[in-house]
Amino acid sequence: MGGSTIPRMNKMMRGILGIAAAGIAAMGLMAGCVERKITIGSEPAGALVYLNDVEVGRTPVTVPFTWYGDYDVRLRAEQTEGTGANRV
């Protein structure tokens, strides 16, 4: 009778450990899901924003980005009076 209890406990422990391992693995995968964003602003607001020659909106704008790589960021704003720009 005592011999049948040990295999049953081992089977139960393997099941519990398997569930625990699956839970830890799932948490590890979820931890890697980080959304990275960049916010670009200007003064005055409303300038067109281009990332790598693609228009992404007007300032202030928040866009997702990948962690690696280089980005070409350009802002295009209309000239307004009082900015100190010379008109020809």
C-alpha positions as CSV (number, residue, x, y, z in Angstrom):
1,M,0.0,0.0,0.0
2,G,2.8,2.4,0.8
3,G,4.5,1.8,-2.5
4,S,1.5,3.1,-4.5
5,T,1.5,6.5,-2.7
6,I,4.9,7.5,-3.8
7,P,4.3,7.2,-7.6
8,R,1.0,9.1,-7.2
9,M,2.8,11.9,-5.3
10,N,5.5,12.0,-7.9
11,K,3.0,12.3,-10.7
12,M,1.2,15.1,-8.8
13,M,4.4,17.0,-8.2
14,R,5.4,16.7,-11.9
15,G,2.0,18.1,-12.8
16,I,2.3,21.0,-10.4
17,L,5.9,21.7,-11.5
18,G,4.8,21.6,-15.2
19,I,2.0,24.1,-14.5
20,A,4.4,26.4,-12.6
21,A,7.0,26.2,-15.4
22,A,4.3,27.1,-18.0
23,G,3.2,30.0,-15.9
24,I,6.8,31.3,-15.5
25,A,7.4,31.0,-19.2
26,A,4.2,32.9,-20.0
27,M,5.2,35.7,-17.7
28,G,8.6,35.9,-19.2
29,L,7.1,36.2,-22.7
30,M,4.7,38.9,-21.6
31,A,7.5,40.9,-20.0
32,G,9.1,41.3,-23.4
33,C,6.1,43.0,-24.9
34,V,7.1,46.6,-24.4
35,E,5.7,49.3,-26.6
36,R,8.2,52.1,-27.2
37,K,7.0,55.5,-28.3
38,I,8.6,58.8,-29.2
39,T,6.8,62.1,-28.8
40,I,8.0,65.0,-31.0
41,G,6.9,68.6,-30.3
42,S,7.7,72.0,-31.6
43,E,7.1,75.7,-30.7
44,P,4.7,76.7,-32.1
45,A,2.8,73.4,-32.4
46,G,1.5,72.2,-35.7
47,A,4.7,71.5,-37.7
48,L,4.6,68.5,-40.0
49,V,6.8,65.6,-38.8
50,Y,8.6,63.2,-41.1
51,L,10.3,60.0,-39.9
52,N,12.5,58.5,-42.5
53,D,10.7,60.5,-45.2
54,V,7.3,59.3,-44.1
55,E,4.8,61.9,-42.8
56,V,3.6,60.8,-39.4
57,G,1.5,63.8,-38.3
58,R,1.7,67.3,-36.8
59,T,3.4,68.3,-33.6
60,P,2.9,67.3,-30.9
61,V,2.8,63.7,-32.2
62,T,3.5,60.4,-30.6
63,V,4.6,57.4,-32.7
64,P,5.8,53.9,-32.0
65,F,9.4,53.0,-32.8
66,T,11.7,50.0,-32.6
67,W,14.6,50.0,-30.2
68,Y,17.3,49.7,-32.8
69,G,18.1,51.7,-35.9
70,D,18.7,55.3,-37.0
71,Y,15.9,57.7,-37.7
72,D,15.8,60.7,-39.9
73,V,13.6,63.2,-38.2
74,R,12.4,66.3,-40.1
75,L,10.0,69.1,-39.1
76,R,8.4,71.4,-41.6
77,A,6.6,74.5,-40.3
78,E,5.1,77.4,-42.2
79,Q,6.7,80.8,-41.6
80,T,4.6,83.1,-39.5
81,E,5.0,86.8,-38.8
82,G,6.9,87.6,-35.6
83,T,9.3,84.6,-35.9
84,G,12.3,86.7,-36.8
85,A,12.5,85.3,-40.3
86,N,13.5,87.7,-43.1
87,R,11.2,88.0,-46.0
88,V,12.5,88.8,-49.5
